């Protein structure tokens, strides 16, 4: 089943702001440049600032129409997934509903500095990171610092809304920093510099899926395509191209190259997981490979197969396992 990332974010988080799951919060950061008197000279959402300082990217220009810029970002999200889907009425309605969650924070009141931004680029002289927004998961309330908001152009305002939705989604997958969310936003505010997630899929031989091994009500799906392999996956040197990893839909291409890979498998029905692929005649192999993607530089896939046991895929981030999945099946690409 094809996952539309915008549908997931907007339909779930806007319509149901109070969600099951861990009680937490996440923020949005701004790069704020002030003069000697402390007055704001300029302000940018950190995500947009990072995109603007990436020489491989060309960033959209603000239209001075908040709704229009938000619609452009939604369109870009679908476009990168290879979809032409767009509903202008529901997009505008979702934006209004999100803004209805906002409580404006006026000086001298300040937002708490959450320090959840992770790795960031070097700031320009006279510019610093300041807390722009906080999304409280337990009640769906969004606090925004109004002084900084007034200095944002309409593109940065629209990007903040998308950031908060992306980051809320990411926190459901145990993300503790906004790095992945900012990557999503950098991709959708850019008109150049992205390789869409489905680029090259037409040459794949197989489409495979895996499912995480945790609680049945929290399982997430991985989807990838196999290149340079016969239909039975009996080929050396293959490439996996992911469109979704452990429930995380990708907007940009993500691949893993695996040398000397030969799969001999048998499909069985697991009492808990359902259909799974069992490794045959392979002995034991556990190897880790980098995920080549513009989304994150610290993702890896650990592939484990032991004769007579399900084939396992583990997503690692910064060397730490985030989720473990079992391969459930592959089918020929039509």
C-alpha positions, 0 to 999 in steps of 0.5 A: 500500500502506498503511503502518502506522507502528507495524508498521514500528517494532516489527517491524523495530527490535525483531525486528532491533535491528542494522540496515544503514545509518549507524553512529550513535546517538540519545538521549532527553532529560528535563526534570529539576527539582532542589532546591538539594541536587541532588535530583530534584524532578520529571522529564518526558520532553522530548516529554511536557513539550512536549505539556504546555506546548502550550495546544492539547493535552490530555495523557493521564494516567498509569495507573501501569501501564507496559504499559497506558500503552505499549499506549495509545500504540500504539493512538493511533498506529494511531488517528491513521492511521485504523486500529483494528488492535491486537494486545495480545499482540504489543504486550506482547511487543515492549515486553518485547523492547525492555526486554531491550535496556536497560542501566541506568546508575547514578550516579556513571556518566553518559550522554554528552550528545548535544546532538541535541535541536534546538529546545526550549522555554524550561525552567522555573526550576530545570529543565534538560535532562539525558540520559535515554537513548542508543540505539546503532544499531550494536549495538541497545543502549539505555542509560537513566539509572536515577535519572531513570527512577525519577522518571518516571511510567508514561506518560513511561516508555512515551513514552520507548520510543516516542521511541527507536523513532521516532528510530531510524526517523528516523535512517534518513532522515538526521535529526540531531535528535530534533525529528520524533521528539518530534513523533510522541510529542507526537501520541500522548500527546495526547487532543486537539489532533491532526487525523488524517492521513486527515481529509478524504481522502474528498473527494479526487479522486486518489491519487498516488504518487512514489518517491525517485530514489536507489539502488534498495534505498533508495527510499522512497515518497510518497503524497498525495491531490489535492483540487479537481481533475478526474480528469486533474488538469486544474484550477487551485488544487489541494491535496495531502494527504500520508499519507506523505512520502519513506518517512515515514508521517504521523500528523497531516494534512499539506497543500500548497496549489498555486495555478494548477496544471495538469498535462498528463502522459504515463505512460512506463516509465523503465528505472530507476524504472519507470512515471513521469509526464512533463510535457507542454506546461508549459514549466518551473516550479519552485516551493516551497510550505510543508507545513501540518502539526502535525508540523513547521513547517519542511517544504516541498515543491518541485515541479518540472516541465519539458516532456518530463521526469519531474515531481519532488517534493523534501522540504525541511526547514529550507530544506535538501533531504532527498529528491527523488522522481519522480511515478510515477502517479495514480488516481481515488479510488473 
